[in-house]
Amino acid sequence: MNMMLFMLMLSVSLSIILTTLNFWLAQMNPDSEKLSPYECGFDPLGSARLPFSIRFFLIAILFLLFDLEIALLLPLPWALQLQSPLYTFTWTSTIILLLTLGLVYEWTQGGLEWAE
């Protein structure tokens, strides 16, 4: 019981000391760079109605799509050890085929060409 009380007192006192040191040693004079919002390279004081390139949006969507594909295919080695590996392989092939057809369609429509 004394050991638990000692550990509790130690952890509480250590927490109080560290919190006090944080308030005492923290930098309290932030400069203008730290106070300004970061807007991904855009000027935060300019117009908010600048034209946004749809190509950036398209690349982000494609990245998310293929990131999702990787997340769906990661458990595949373990799924092949299930009772019906043919069923798992069929669904995996279907997912890959659909994503490949979508990529081919996007490519043929010219959505991946950056320069116009």
C-alpha positions as CSV (number, residue, x, y, z in Angstrom):
1,M,0.0,0.0,0.0
2,N,2.9,2.4,0.8
3,M,4.5,1.7,-2.5
4,M,1.3,2.6,-4.4
5,L,0.9,5.8,-2.4
6,F,4.6,6.6,-3.1
7,M,4.1,6.0,-6.9
8,L,0.9,8.1,-6.9
9,M,2.7,11.0,-5.1
10,L,5.7,10.7,-7.4
11,S,3.5,10.8,-10.6
12,V,1.4,13.7,-9.4
13,S,4.5,15.7,-8.3
14,L,6.3,15.0,-11.6
15,S,3.2,16.1,-13.5
16,I,3.0,19.3,-11.6
17,I,6.7,20.0,-12.0
18,L,6.6,19.4,-15.8
19,T,3.5,21.5,-16.2
20,T,5.1,24.4,-14.3
21,L,8.2,24.1,-16.3
22,N,6.2,24.2,-19.5
23,F,4.5,27.4,-18.6
24,W,7.7,29.0,-17.2
25,L,10.0,28.1,-20.1
26,A,7.5,28.4,-23.0
27,Q,8.2,31.2,-25.5
28,M,5.5,33.8,-25.0
29,N,6.3,36.2,-27.8
30,P,5.2,34.6,-31.1
31,D,6.3,36.5,-34.2
32,S,4.1,37.4,-37.3
33,E,5.1,34.2,-39.2
34,K,3.8,32.0,-36.4
35,L,0.6,34.0,-36.2
36,S,-0.2,33.9,-39.9
37,P,-2.3,31.1,-41.3
38,Y,-0.6,28.6,-43.6
39,E,-2.6,28.2,-46.8
40,C,-0.6,25.6,-48.8
41,G,1.5,28.1,-50.7
42,F,-1.3,30.5,-51.5
43,D,-1.2,34.1,-50.3
44,P,-3.5,34.2,-47.3
45,L,-4.1,38.0,-47.8
46,G,-5.0,37.7,-51.5
47,S,-8.4,37.0,-53.1
48,A,-10.1,33.8,-52.1
49,R,-11.7,33.6,-55.6
50,L,-8.6,32.5,-57.5
51,P,-9.2,29.9,-60.2
52,F,-8.4,26.4,-59.0
53,S,-7.0,23.9,-61.4
54,I,-9.2,20.9,-61.7
55,R,-6.1,18.8,-62.6
56,F,-4.9,19.1,-59.0
57,F,-8.3,17.8,-57.8
58,L,-8.1,14.9,-60.3
59,I,-4.7,13.8,-59.3
60,A,-5.8,13.9,-55.6
61,I,-8.8,11.7,-56.4
62,L,-6.7,9.3,-58.4
63,F,-4.3,9.1,-55.5
64,L,-7.1,8.3,-53.0
65,L,-8.5,5.7,-55.4
66,F,-5.3,3.8,-55.7
67,D,-4.5,4.2,-52.0
68,L,-7.9,2.5,-51.4
69,E,-6.9,-0.2,-53.8
70,I,-3.7,-0.9,-51.8
71,A,-5.7,-0.9,-48.6
72,L,-8.1,-3.5,-50.1
73,L,-5.3,-5.7,-51.4
74,L,-3.1,-5.7,-48.3
75,P,-4.9,-8.6,-46.5
76,L,-4.9,-10.7,-49.7
77,P,-2.0,-13.1,-48.6
78,W,-4.0,-14.0,-45.5
79,A,-7.3,-14.2,-47.4
80,L,-5.8,-16.7,-49.8
81,Q,-5.4,-19.1,-46.8
82,L,-9.2,-19.2,-46.2
83,Q,-11.4,-22.1,-47.1
84,S,-12.3,-20.7,-50.5
85,P,-9.3,-19.0,-52.1
86,L,-10.9,-19.0,-55.5
87,Y,-13.7,-16.8,-54.2
88,T,-11.2,-14.4,-52.8
89,F,-9.2,-14.4,-56.0
90,T,-12.3,-13.7,-58.0
91,W,-13.2,-10.6,-55.9
92,T,-9.6,-9.4,-56.0
93,S,-9.5,-9.7,-59.7
94,T,-12.8,-7.9,-60.1
95,I,-11.5,-5.0,-58.0
96,I,-8.3,-4.7,-59.9
97,L,-10.1,-5.0,-63.3
98,L,-12.6,-2.2,-62.4
99,L,-9.8,0.1,-61.2
100,T,-7.7,-0.7,-64.3
101,L,-10.7,0.0,-66.6
102,G,-11.2,3.3,-64.8
103,L,-7.6,4.2,-65.2
104,V,-7.7,3.3,-68.9
105,Y,-10.8,5.4,-69.4
106,E,-9.3,8.4,-67.6
107,W,-6.2,8.0,-69.7
108,T,-8.1,7.8,-73.0
109,Q,-10.2,10.9,-72.1
110,G,-6.9,12.9,-71.6
111,G,-7.4,13.4,-67.9
112,L,-3.9,12.5,-67.0
113,E,-2.2,14.8,-69.5
114,W,-0.9,17.8,-67.5
115,A,0.1,20.1,-70.4
116,E,-2.7,21.2,-72.7
